[in-house]
Structure formats: structure tokens, C-alpha cells
Amino acid sequence: MKNVSLFKVSAMVFSVALASSFVNADDKVSKTMENAQANAAEVDKQQTFPALLESLDTNNDAMLSEAEVSVEHSQFLQEEFAKIDTNQDKNIDEEEFNAYFVAVNDKAFNVAKRKI
């Protein structure tokens, strides 16, 4: 499966948030943009699954467990863990990780398409 750059996905999410600010001048949009920027900054540090494994996979099993994610205090991964772990085995493998970000990218694209 093709590796998905988290930076690209975050950039897309940020772009969607920015585009929606032109359509929606509400304070909620500002908060969404701030959250997107914070997530983009965190994701920028950890762009690919192999990079995450290198920094978080303490038992070298090529998967990320909830414990490994929690130890590193990666707020984004902690919040999204259950969504990423589609087979609910309490581990994220590369296939699940990439599928999640492809889905997020598709969803962001569709939202942007409807707003513009």
C-alpha cells in the first residue's frame, strides 16, 4: 500500500479549514483552524508510519500499541487511536494507519468540494 504523508494530509485539512473560513465567519472556524494548525505541527514531526515506528515502537513489533502511543504523549494519536485501529486488536499497523489517512484525506477533499 502506498505510504501517505501525514504532512500532506495535515496540509489538506488545514486548507479545508482555511477555505471554510471564507464561507463561515464563525468563531468555531477559528478554533478549528487553530486545532488543525496544532495537529499539522505535531504531524509534521512524525510524517510517515516508519518514522513513527522508529520513535514510538519500543518492542519492535512493527505496530503501535496504545501504551506506546500514550508514553510518547502524542495527543493526536491518542485521540484517534480507536478510529485508526479498525480491527480493534489494540495495535495500529501500517495498513490501518495508511487507510485512516487516505479516508481522512478523501473526507477533507469532499468537505472542501461541497463548501466551494
C-alpha positions in Angstrom: 0.0 0.0 0.0 1.2 3.5 -0.8 2.7 5.4 2.1 0.7 8.5 2.9 2.5 11.6 4.1 0.9 12.9 7.2 2.2 16.3 6.4 0.2 16.3 3.1 -2.9 15.1 4.9 -2.5 17.8 7.5 -1.9 20.4 4.9 -5.1 19.3 3.2 -7.1 19.5 6.5 -5.6 23.0 7.1 -6.6 24.1 3.6 -10.1 22.9 4.1 -10.3 24.8 7.4 -9.0 27.9 5.8 -11.4 27.6 2.8 -14.3 27.1 5.2 -13.4 30.3 7.0 -14.3 32.2 3.8 -17.7 30.5 3.8 -18.3 30.6 7.6 -17.1 33.6 9.6 -18.0 32.0 12.9 -15.7 31.6 15.9 -15.9 27.8 15.6 -14.0 28.1 12.4 -11.2 29.9 14.1 -11.0 27.2 16.8 -11.0 24.5 14.0 -8.1 26.3 12.3 -6.1 26.5 15.5 -6.7 22.8 16.1 -5.7 22.0 12.5 -2.5 24.1 12.9 -1.6 22.3 16.1 -2.3 18.9 14.6 -0.3 19.9 11.5 2.7 20.9 13.7 2.6 17.6 15.6 2.1 15.5 12.4 4.9 17.4 10.7 7.3 15.9 13.2 6.1 12.4 12.5 5.4 12.3 8.8 5.3 8.6 8.0 4.5 5.3 9.7 8.1 4.1 9.6 9.1 7.4 11.3 6.5 6.8 14.0 7.7 3.2 14.5 11.3 4.5 14.8 10.3 6.9 17.6 7.5 5.0 19.3 7.7 1.2 18.7 9.6 0.2 21.9 9.0 -3.6 21.4 10.0 -3.5 17.7 6.9 -5.4 16.6 6.2 -3.1 13.6 3.0 -1.9 15.2 2.0 0.8 17.6 0.1 -0.2 20.8 -2.0 2.1 22.9 0.7 2.0 25.6 3.4 3.1 23.2 1.3 5.9 21.9 0.4 7.0 25.4 4.0 7.0 26.7 5.0 9.5 24.0 2.1 11.8 24.8 1.1 12.0 21.1 -2.3 13.7 21.7 -3.4 13.3 18.1 -2.6 9.5 18.0 -4.2 9.0 21.4 -7.4 10.7 20.4 -7.6 8.9 17.0 -6.3 5.5 18.1 -9.7 3.7 18.1 -10.6 5.1 14.7 -7.2 4.1 13.2 -7.3 0.6 14.8 -10.0 -0.8 12.6 -9.6 -4.4 13.6 -9.7 -3.4 17.3 -6.7 -5.5 18.2 -5.2 -2.6 20.3 -2.4 -2.2 17.8 -2.0 0.0 14.7 -0.2 -1.5 11.8 1.0 0.3 8.7 -2.0 -0.8 6.6 -4.5 0.6 9.2 -2.5 3.8 9.6 -2.4 4.5 5.8 -6.0 3.6 5.3 -7.1 6.0 8.0 -5.2 8.9 6.4 -6.5 8.1 2.9 -10.0 8.2 4.4 -9.3 11.5 6.2 -7.9 13.0 3.0 -10.9 11.9 1.0 -13.3 13.2 3.6 -11.5 16.6 3.7 -11.5 16.8 -0.1 -15.2 16.1 -0.2 -16.0 18.7 2.5 -13.9 21.3 0.7 -15.6 20.4 -2.6 -19.1 21.0 -1.1 -18.1 24.3 0.6 -16.6 25.9 -2.5 
